Amino acid sequence: MPAHNEHCDDPDASLMLEAAGGSEQALRMLIEKWQTPLINFFYRSLGSAEQAEDLAQMVFIRVHRAAAGYEPKAKFSTYLFHIARRLLINEYRRQSRKPLEAVDPADLPAETPGRDRLAMLEIEEAFEKALETLPENQRTAILLLKQQELSYEEIAAAMDATETAVKSWIHRARQRLKTELKDFYHAS
């Protein structure tokens, strides 16, 4: 019988509780749902598809190890991205003496039917470069908001920060991105 909790309006937290009870299927379902969002989060932060996949796998290894002690105090996505951010910060520290691997967006299988592919790649490349100029806290906050669609409250919990700090980081990130991408705003 799967474990239940009164917080279980979050289906992912319910699955995590089932995984804590030993359900490999529940864990597989969580991995299937969250693998791509995690890889995207890490890729946007690091620019390396290989590193993104490795770090996403590390997140799931940590989730699996921590399953037995899991308590749904916040949304599962908040819990997941809290782990992801800690791994990302460790990766930044590890890389601090190494240059960032640049991945040419043209090498990525990202077909966008019906759009001018070259223009989309230019915008994507400019956005990647603009993201790299942001401090880690601003970059992580804006990615969690826009890419993962977490609320300010969830971002604050994932980043061990106040909502006020998160709002400030996102505001600054938006201002910086707007400045960095001003040529594309006027081009359209």
ZIHUJO-V904563 format. One record per backbone hydrogen bond with DSSP energy under -1.0 kcal/mol. NH is the residue of the N-H (numbers start at 0). CO is the residue of the C=O. If there is no record, write none. Layout:
# ZIHUJO-V904563
nh->NH co->CO
nh->NH co->CO
This chain:
# ZIHUJO-V904563
nh->7 co->4
nh->9 co->6
nh->13 co->9
nh->14 co->10
nh->15 co->11
nh->16 co->12
nh->17 co->13
nh->18 co->14
nh->19 co->15
nh->20 co->16
nh->21 co->18
nh->22 co->17
nh->26 co->22
nh->27 co->23
nh->28 co->24
nh->29 co->25
nh->30 co->26
nh->31 co->27
nh->32 co->28
nh->33 co->29
nh->34 co->30
nh->37 co->33
nh->38 co->34
nh->39 co->35
nh->40 co->36
nh->41 co->37
nh->42 co->38
nh->43 co->39
nh->44 co->40
nh->45 co->41
nh->46 co->42
nh->51 co->47
nh->52 co->48
nh->53 co->49
nh->54 co->50
nh->55 co->51
nh->56 co->52
nh->57 co->53
nh->58 co->54
nh->59 co->55
nh->60 co->56
nh->61 co->57
nh->62 co->58
nh->63 co->59
nh->64 co->60
nh->65 co->61
nh->68 co->65
nh->69 co->66
nh->72 co->70
nh->78 co->74
nh->79 co->75
nh->80 co->76
nh->81 co->77
nh->82 co->78
nh->83 co->79
nh->84 co->80
nh->85 co->81
nh->86 co->82
nh->87 co->83
nh->88 co->84
nh->89 co->85
nh->90 co->86
nh->91 co->87
nh->92 co->88
nh->93 co->89
nh->94 co->90
nh->97 co->94
nh->106 co->103
nh->107 co->104
nh->109 co->107
nh->114 co->111
nh->116 co->114
nh->119 co->115
nh->120 co->116
nh->121 co->117
nh->122 co->118
nh->123 co->119
nh->124 co->120
nh->125 co->121
nh->126 co->122
nh->127 co->123
nh->128 co->124
nh->129 co->125
nh->130 co->126
nh->131 co->127
nh->133 co->130
nh->138 co->134
nh->139 co->135
nh->140 co->136
nh->141 co->137
nh->142 co->138
nh->143 co->139
nh->144 co->140
nh->145 co->141
nh->146 co->142
nh->147 co->142
nh->149 co->143
nh->154 co->150
nh->155 co->151
nh->156 co->152
nh->157 co->153
nh->158 co->154
nh->160 co->155
nh->165 co->161
nh->166 co->162
nh->167 co->163
nh->168 co->164
nh->169 co->165
nh->170 co->166
nh->171 co->167
nh->172 co->168
nh->173 co->169
nh->174 co->170
nh->175 co->171
nh->176 co->172
nh->177 co->173
nh->178 co->174
nh->179 co->175
nh->180 co->176
nh->181 co->178
nh->183 co->180
nh->184 co->180
nh->185 co->181
